[in-house]
Amino acid sequence: MKPRNIVFEFMLLYLLLNSVSALSVGTAPGVYDLGELDPGTDVAFRFYLITNAKNDMLVSLSYLPVHQDMYYRTETTRYKFIPDEASQEDISSWVEIVRNPLLLSPARTKVVYLPGGGVVKANEEADIILHIPEDADPGYHAGSISLSPKLAARGRGTGVMTIAVTRFIFVFRVSGDAKRKGEIMAIMGDRVGERKAKIDVLFKNTGTCTLSARVSELKLYDKLGNNVATLKSGIALVRPDRIQALTTYWVGDDVKPGTYRAEARVDYITGHSTMEERIEIPTTIKVKPSPGLPAIEKNFCEDLPFIILLLIIIGLIIYWLDWRYREIALLVFAGILLVSIALFVFNCLVVIEFPWLNLLFAIIIIALIIYWWRS
């Protein structure tokens, strides 16, 4: 190999080694088990941050829910967490971060003896206060603290920097009888479009722990037994003794009106519930009436000018007749006519839009009233 090639390869290796740097920020312990706690209590605990960075680093802490995979496995060695007795209620409002952000300095280290017997050199400590409300679900809970580091760049160059960050996880159990259980109460169908139907699976949490539920499978069969659709829903959190509508949508040209047999399965991680029921997909879409006057009132306003005109004609006929009760009849018709005119003027003319014929009737009525009054 030529000497210049050797020099070139060494230069390339040097550039590669100095252009990419991998940093890490971790926590100790990785998972903190707080044990069993009572509702209505406040608990303070501490975890430690460790880094291999050569420069100071500013780390922002924030609460994040744990990944849902945690509720699929039981852990009793490093910490204790049993999904069959776990609540998935939101605990973000329970967590108070005492100091934030934190300055993580490699020049400042502290030897820490962990409760499990481990020993680490920590660069910073983080303090958390957990406020457990009186109405907290019984059972196991889990949460995590996210770390968002920002490293002050020093020196020159165009190197690529990556920071590997791990989350801090804490678990605890709220005292009480913890049960995860639920059942489907009903299946309801409705049409929301020409090519779209909505099928709601009503799921009730019959346990004592908040759980996440979803329709993992909803099969629809027509009258001939053909499977016309297989649907799924999104995930929803359901509190104890609450009923949640898990909505699925059926979209396509096959969305025909009629009766269908529905087979639904709802999964809530540690169990499932099934139900078979017949549902109806209607022909038309149910539309809520628009705000405004009812149709019967609009029809009344449109017909009122004709009624007033008819009253005037009847009144004129009575006026021209030679009848001994003519005066009394005219007084009765005059009262009815005045009430009708008042309704038309103060109700119909102000509220609804009317055609030009109604306006003409109004002018004629007012003219007749003036003529009658002067005569």
C-alpha positions as CSV (number, residue, x, y, z in Angstrom):
1,M,0.0,0.0,0.0
2,K,1.3,3.4,-0.9
3,P,2.2,5.8,1.9
4,R,-0.1,8.5,0.7
5,N,-3.0,6.0,0.8
6,I,-2.2,5.1,4.4
7,V,-2.1,8.8,5.3
8,F,-5.5,9.4,3.5
9,E,-7.1,6.5,5.4
10,F,-5.9,7.7,8.7
11,M,-7.2,11.2,8.0
12,L,-10.6,9.8,7.0
13,L,-10.8,7.7,10.2
14,Y,-9.9,10.7,12.3
15,L,-12.7,12.8,10.7
16,L,-15.2,10.0,11.2
17,L,-14.3,9.6,14.8
18,N,-14.5,13.3,15.5
19,S,-17.6,14.1,13.4
20,V,-20.0,11.9,15.4
21,S,-20.3,11.9,19.1
22,A,-22.8,9.9,21.1
23,L,-24.0,11.3,24.5
24,S,-26.4,9.7,27.0
25,V,-28.6,10.9,29.8
26,G,-29.9,8.2,32.2
27,T,-31.6,7.9,35.5
28,A,-31.0,5.9,38.7
29,P,-33.0,3.9,39.5
30,G,-34.6,3.2,36.1
31,V,-37.9,2.2,37.8
32,Y,-38.8,3.5,41.3
33,D,-41.3,1.4,43.3
34,L,-43.1,3.5,45.9
35,G,-45.0,0.6,47.4
36,E,-48.6,0.9,48.7
37,L,-50.0,4.4,49.4
38,D,-53.2,5.6,50.8
39,P,-55.7,8.0,49.1
40,G,-55.4,11.6,50.2
41,T,-51.7,11.5,51.0
42,D,-48.6,13.3,49.6
43,V,-45.4,11.4,49.0
44,A,-42.0,12.9,48.1
45,F,-39.3,10.9,46.3
46,R,-36.1,11.5,44.5
47,F,-34.2,10.0,41.5
48,Y,-30.8,10.8,40.1
49,L,-29.5,11.8,36.6
50,I,-26.3,10.5,35.1
51,T,-24.5,11.6,31.9
52,N,-21.3,11.0,30.0
53,A,-21.2,14.5,28.5
54,K,-18.1,16.6,28.9
55,N,-20.0,19.9,28.9
56,D,-22.8,21.3,31.0
57,M,-26.3,20.3,30.0
58,L,-29.7,21.8,30.8
59,V,-32.4,19.2,31.3
60,S,-36.1,19.9,31.4
61,L,-38.4,17.5,33.2
62,S,-42.0,16.8,32.3
63,Y,-44.6,14.2,33.0
64,L,-45.5,11.6,30.4
65,P,-47.9,8.6,30.6
66,V,-46.1,5.2,30.5
67,H,-46.3,3.1,27.3
68,Q,-49.4,0.9,27.2
69,D,-47.2,-2.1,26.8
70,M,-46.6,-1.9,30.6
71,Y,-50.2,-3.1,31.2
72,Y,-49.6,-6.3,29.2
73,R,-47.0,-7.8,31.5
74,T,-46.7,-8.6,35.1
75,E,-43.5,-7.6,37.0
76,T,-42.7,-8.8,40.5
77,T,-38.8,-8.9,40.6
78,R,-37.3,-5.4,40.1
79,Y,-40.6,-3.8,41.1
80,K,-44.2,-4.9,41.6
81,F,-46.8,-4.1,39.0
82,I,-49.8,-6.4,38.3
83,P,-51.9,-5.3,35.3
84,D,-55.0,-7.3,36.5
85,E,-55.1,-4.8,39.5
86,A,-53.9,-1.7,37.6
87,S,-55.8,1.6,36.9
88,Q,-55.1,3.6,33.8
89,E,-56.5,6.9,35.1
90,D,-54.7,10.1,34.3
91,I,-52.3,11.0,37.1
92,S,-50.6,14.0,35.4
93,S,-52.3,16.4,37.9
94,W,-50.9,14.4,40.8
95,V,-47.2,15.0,39.9
96,E,-45.3,18.0,41.1
97,I,-41.8,18.6,39.8
98,V,-40.0,20.6,42.6
99,R,-37.0,21.9,40.6
100,N,-37.1,22.4,36.8
101,P,-35.0,22.7,34.7
102,L,-31.9,21.0,36.1
103,L,-28.3,21.9,35.3
104,L,-26.4,18.6,34.6
105,S,-22.7,19.2,35.0
106,P,-20.0,16.5,34.5
107,A,-17.8,18.4,37.0
108,R,-20.2,17.7,39.8
109,T,-20.7,14.1,40.8
110,K,-22.1,12.4,43.9
111,V,-21.8,8.8,45.0
112,V,-25.3,7.5,45.7
113,Y,-26.3,4.3,47.4
114,L,-29.6,3.1,45.9
115,P,-32.3,1.3,48.0
116,G,-31.8,-1.9,46.1
117,G,-28.1,-2.0,47.0
118,G,-26.6,-0.4,43.8
119,V,-24.0,2.3,43.8
120,V,-23.9,5.1,41.1
121,K,-22.1,8.3,40.5
122,A,-24.9,10.8,39.9
123,N,-24.5,14.3,38.3
124,E,-27.8,15.7,39.6
125,E,-30.9,14.8,41.6
126,A,-34.5,15.4,40.8
127,D,-37.3,15.7,43.4
128,I,-40.9,14.8,42.8
129,I,-44.0,15.2,45.1
130,L,-46.9,12.9,44.4
131,H,-50.3,14.2,45.5
132,I,-52.8,11.3,45.7
133,P,-56.4,12.5,45.7
134,E,-59.1,11.1,48.0
135,D,-61.0,9.7,45.0
136,A,-58.1,7.9,43.5
137,D,-58.7,4.5,41.9
138,P,-57.5,1.6,44.0
139,G,-54.8,-0.6,42.4
140,Y,-51.4,-0.2,40.7
141,H,-50.5,3.0,38.9
142,A,-47.5,4.0,36.7
143,G,-46.1,7.2,35.4
144,S,-42.9,8.5,33.9
145,I,-40.8,11.6,33.8
146,S,-39.4,12.6,30.4
147,L,-35.9,14.2,30.1
148,S,-35.3,16.9,27.4
149,P,-31.6,17.8,27.5
150,K,-30.0,20.8,25.7
151,L,-26.3,20.8,25.3
152,A,-24.3,24.0,25.0
153,A,-22.1,23.6,21.8
154,R,-18.5,24.5,22.2
155,G,-15.6,24.7,19.8
156,R,-15.8,24.6,16.0
157,G,-16.7,22.0,13.5
158,T,-19.7,20.4,11.7
159,G,-20.0,17.2,13.6
160,V,-23.2,15.3,14.3
161,M,-24.2,14.9,17.9
162,T,-26.7,12.4,19.2
163,I,-28.1,12.2,22.7
164,A,-29.5,8.9,24.0
165,V,-32.2,9.7,26.7
166,T,-34.0,7.3,28.9
167,R,-37.2,8.0,30.8
168,F,-37.6,7.6,34.6
169,I,-40.6,5.4,35.5
170,F,-42.3,5.2,38.9
171,V,-44.9,2.7,40.1
172,F,-47.1,2.6,43.2
173,R,-50.3,0.9,44.5
174,V,-53.2,2.8,45.9
175,S,-54.8,0.8,48.8
176,G,-58.2,-0.7,48.2
177,D,-60.0,-3.4,46.3
178,A,-58.8,-3.2,42.6
179,K,-60.8,-4.9,39.9
180,R,-60.6,-4.6,36.1
181,K,-63.9,-5.7,34.6
182,G,-66.4,-4.5,32.0
183,E,-69.3,-5.6,29.8
184,I,-71.1,-4.5,26.6
185,M,-74.5,-3.1,27.3
186,A,-75.9,-2.6,23.8
187,I,-75.0,-2.1,20.1
188,M,-76.7,0.7,18.3
189,G,-76.6,1.6,14.6
190,D,-77.4,4.9,12.8
191,R,-76.8,6.5,9.4
192,V,-74.6,9.6,9.1
193,G,-74.2,9.9,5.4
194,E,-75.3,8.4,2.1
195,R,-72.3,6.0,2.2
196,K,-71.6,6.1,5.9
197,A,-73.1,4.5,9.0
198,K,-72.2,4.7,12.6
199,I,-72.3,1.7,15.0
200,D,-71.9,2.5,18.7
201,V,-70.9,-0.3,21.1
202,L,-72.0,0.8,24.6
203,F,-69.4,-0.5,27.1
204,K,-69.8,-0.2,30.9
205,N,-66.8,-0.4,33.3
206,T,-68.2,-2.6,36.1
207,G,-64.9,-2.7,38.0
208,T,-63.1,-0.3,40.3
209,C,-60.2,0.7,38.1
210,T,-60.2,3.1,35.1
211,L,-59.4,1.1,32.0
212,S,-58.8,1.6,28.3
213,A,-61.2,-0.2,26.0
214,R,-61.6,-0.5,22.3
215,V,-63.8,-2.5,19.8
216,S,-61.2,-4.9,18.5
217,E,-63.7,-6.5,16.2
218,L,-67.3,-5.8,15.1
219,K,-68.7,-8.1,12.4
220,L,-71.9,-7.2,10.5
221,Y,-73.9,-9.9,8.7
222,D,-76.8,-9.4,6.4
223,K,-80.1,-11.4,6.3
224,L,-78.4,-14.1,4.2
225,G,-75.6,-14.5,6.7
226,N,-72.9,-12.8,4.6
227,N,-70.2,-10.9,6.4
228,V,-70.6,-7.4,4.9
229,A,-68.1,-5.5,7.2
230,T,-65.6,-6.0,9.9
231,L,-64.9,-2.8,11.9
232,K,-62.8,-1.5,14.8
233,S,-62.9,1.5,17.1
234,G,-60.3,3.8,18.7
235,I,-59.2,3.5,22.3
236,A,-61.2,5.3,25.0
237,L,-60.6,5.5,28.8
238,V,-63.6,4.4,30.8
239,R,-63.9,5.3,34.5
240,P,-65.5,2.9,37.0
241,D,-69.3,2.6,36.8
242,R,-69.4,4.7,33.6
243,I,-70.8,3.8,30.2
244,Q,-68.7,4.8,27.1
245,A,-69.9,4.7,23.5
246,L,-67.1,3.0,21.4
247,T,-67.8,4.2,17.9
248,T,-67.1,2.4,14.7
249,Y,-67.8,3.6,11.2
250,W,-69.0,1.6,8.2
251,V,-68.1,3.4,4.9
252,G,-68.7,2.3,1.3
253,D,-71.3,1.5,-1.3
254,D,-72.4,-1.5,0.7
255,V,-74.0,0.6,3.4
256,K,-77.6,-0.3,2.7
257,P,-80.6,0.3,4.9
258,G,-81.9,-2.8,6.7
259,T,-81.4,-5.1,9.7
260,Y,-78.0,-6.6,10.4
261,R,-76.6,-9.1,12.9
262,A,-73.7,-7.5,14.8
263,E,-71.1,-9.5,16.7
264,A,-68.9,-7.2,18.9
265,R,-65.8,-7.8,20.9
266,V,-64.4,-5.2,23.3
267,D,-60.9,-5.7,24.6
268,Y,-59.6,-3.9,27.8
269,I,-56.1,-5.4,27.9
270,T,-56.7,-7.7,30.9
271,G,-60.0,-9.1,29.6
272,H,-62.7,-8.8,27.0
273,S,-66.5,-8.8,26.6
274,T,-68.6,-9.9,23.7
275,M,-72.2,-9.4,22.5
276,E,-74.4,-10.4,19.6
277,E,-77.3,-8.1,18.7
278,R,-79.5,-7.1,15.7
279,I,-79.2,-3.5,14.7
280,E,-81.1,-1.3,12.2
281,I,-79.4,0.9,9.7
282,P,-82.1,3.5,8.7
283,T,-82.9,4.7,5.2
284,T,-82.7,8.4,5.8
285,I,-80.3,10.6,7.8
286,K,-81.7,12.1,10.9
287,V,-81.3,15.8,10.7
288,K,-81.9,18.1,13.6
289,P,-84.3,20.9,12.9
290,S,-82.7,24.3,12.3
291,P,-83.4,27.0,14.8
292,G,-86.3,29.4,14.0
293,L,-90.0,29.3,14.0
294,P,-91.7,25.9,13.9
295,A,-93.3,25.0,10.6
296,I,-96.8,25.1,12.0
297,E,-96.2,28.8,13.1
298,K,-94.9,29.7,9.7
299,N,-97.9,28.2,8.0
300,F,-100.2,30.1,10.4
301,C,-98.5,33.4,9.5
302,E,-98.8,32.7,5.8
303,D,-102.5,31.9,6.1
304,L,-103.4,34.7,8.5
305,P,-103.8,37.4,5.8
306,F,-106.4,35.2,4.0
307,I,-108.2,34.7,7.4
308,I,-108.3,38.5,8.0
309,L,-109.6,39.1,4.5
310,L,-112.3,36.5,5.0
311,L,-113.3,38.2,8.3
312,I,-113.6,41.5,6.6
313,I,-115.8,40.1,3.9
314,I,-118.0,38.4,6.5
315,G,-118.1,41.7,8.4
316,L,-119.2,43.7,5.3
317,I,-121.9,41.1,4.6
318,I,-123.3,41.5,8.1
319,Y,-123.1,45.3,7.9
320,W,-125.2,45.3,4.7
321,L,-127.8,42.9,6.1
322,D,-130.9,44.2,7.8
323,W,-130.6,42.1,10.9
324,R,-131.6,43.0,14.5
325,Y,-128.4,41.5,15.9
326,R,-126.2,43.2,13.4
327,E,-124.6,45.6,15.9
328,I,-123.6,42.8,18.3
329,A,-122.3,40.6,15.5
330,L,-120.2,43.5,14.1
331,L,-118.7,44.2,17.5
332,V,-117.7,40.5,17.9
333,F,-116.2,40.4,14.4
334,A,-114.4,43.7,15.0
335,G,-112.8,42.2,18.1
336,I,-111.7,39.1,16.3
337,L,-110.4,41.2,13.4
338,L,-108.4,43.4,15.7
339,V,-106.8,40.4,17.4
340,S,-105.9,38.8,14.1
341,I,-104.4,42.1,12.8
342,A,-102.4,42.5,16.0
343,L,-101.0,38.9,15.6
344,F,-100.1,39.5,12.0
345,V,-98.4,42.8,12.6
346,F,-96.5,42.0,15.8
347,N,-95.7,38.3,15.2
348,C,-95.6,37.5,11.5
349,L,-94.4,40.7,9.9
350,V,-91.5,41.1,12.4
351,V,-90.3,37.5,12.4
352,I,-90.8,35.9,9.0
353,E,-90.1,36.9,5.5
354,F,-93.4,37.1,3.5
355,P,-94.2,37.4,-0.2
356,W,-95.5,40.5,-1.9
357,L,-99.1,39.3,-1.8
358,N,-99.1,39.3,2.0
359,L,-97.7,42.9,1.9
360,L,-100.5,43.9,-0.4
361,F,-103.0,42.3,2.0
362,A,-101.5,44.2,4.8
363,I,-101.9,47.5,2.9
364,I,-105.5,46.7,2.1
365,I,-106.3,45.8,5.7
366,I,-104.8,49.0,7.0
367,A,-106.6,51.1,4.4
368,L,-109.9,49.4,5.3
369,I,-109.3,50.0,9.0
370,I,-108.7,53.7,8.4
371,Y,-111.8,54.0,6.2
372,W,-113.9,52.1,8.7
373,W,-112.6,54.3,11.6
374,R,-113.3,57.6,9.7
375,S,-116.8,56.5,8.6
